[in-house]
Amino acid sequence: MTLLLSPPQNQFEKGIYYFTFGWRLIFQHKLFVFILFPLLINIGLIVGLLWLFIINIDDWLNSLVSFMPSWLDWITVVLVPLAILSLIIVFYFTFTTLANFIAAPFNGLLAEKVELQLTGELVLNTSLTDILKDIPRMLKREWQKMMYALPRVLFLFILGFIPLLGQTVIPLLFFVFSCWMLAIQYCDYPFDNHKISFIRMQKALSQYKTMNFTFGTLVSIATLIPVINLVIMPVAVCGATAMWVKEYRSFFLNSHLGEFDDRKTTKKNVKYNG
């Protein structure tokens, strides 16, 4: 069993702690098989989508700049790099959505094995047949997350066509939203393994906004770094599962009945696993 040390008390530092702990966990030999499939999926999608991005970037960039009125031609030299940044962020969001949708069953299994490694307790005593039967439910959960994100992404995308605003403020808002979505995305796997609803999970994460946003920001930045982005998916799953074990597990699991606790609590009520 891997020793999960007590994290810092500061939420910002906690976000950093769980991100770095995810890197420690991927080197656990017992987890290697479960890390391999998300890793291969990640590499395949990065190569394919990067090729698509390179061959189309000129056309996409011309389309974005064409919305600029002629009287703003003098600041094109500034707006073109921002337009490129906008394309990268949109493309990045598309990549993360596809990657996590395809890898959902493997990420859920990885989260289960990480929790076993950290707690010594099986999440569910299931056979391979049970896991296969559970795949439609996992994909439905990914669809829920997609439907949560899609209206917000479309709203930001439409605002992106407004001159100046679309090339300055919107890329920043896209980045902020993607950081929060990545926290939701990866923290959801251990929650979903325990059949905790998407809405309850979302409310639980909002109790620790700074911690989760910091975690999501680090994952988001790592996704943009070559080579590191190849392994960031299993790292994020491992880190998010460690966060679940230390920050949320004791609240949601009733130690006497083995069931989930639906009580509404504040941060003061949350008890941590020692």
JOCORCOR-V542231 format. One line per field, one symbol per residue. phi: phi as a letter, one per 20 degrees, with the letter a starting at -180 (. if undefined). burial: I if it has 9 or more other ideal C-beta (glycine too) atoms within 8 Angstrom, else O. A space follows every 50 residues. Layout:
phi = ???
burial = ???
//
This chain:
phi = .ffeffffefffffgfgffffgffffefffegffeffgffffffffffff fffffdfffffffffffffffdgfdgfeffgfffffffffffffffffff ffegfffffffffffffedmdffbedeffffffeggfffffffgffffeg ffffffffffefgmffdcffgffgffffffffffgeffffffgeleffff fffffffcgffffffffffffffeegmfffdffffffffffffgfedcgf feeffedmdeeefecdffefddff
burial = OOOOOOIOOOIIIIIIIIIIIIIIIIOIOOIOOIIOIIIOIIIOIIOOIO OOIOOOIOOIIOOIIOOIOOOIOOOIOOIIOIIIIIIIIIIIIIIIIIII IOIIIIIIIIIIIIIIIIIOOOOOOOOOOIIOOIIOOIIOIIOIIIOIIO OIIOOIOOIIOOIOIIIIOIIOIIIOIIIIIIIIIIIIIIIIIIOIOIOI IIOIIOIIIIIIIIIIIIIIOIIOOOOOIIIIIIIIIIIIIIIIIIIIII IIIOOOOOOIOOOOOOOOOIOOOO
//
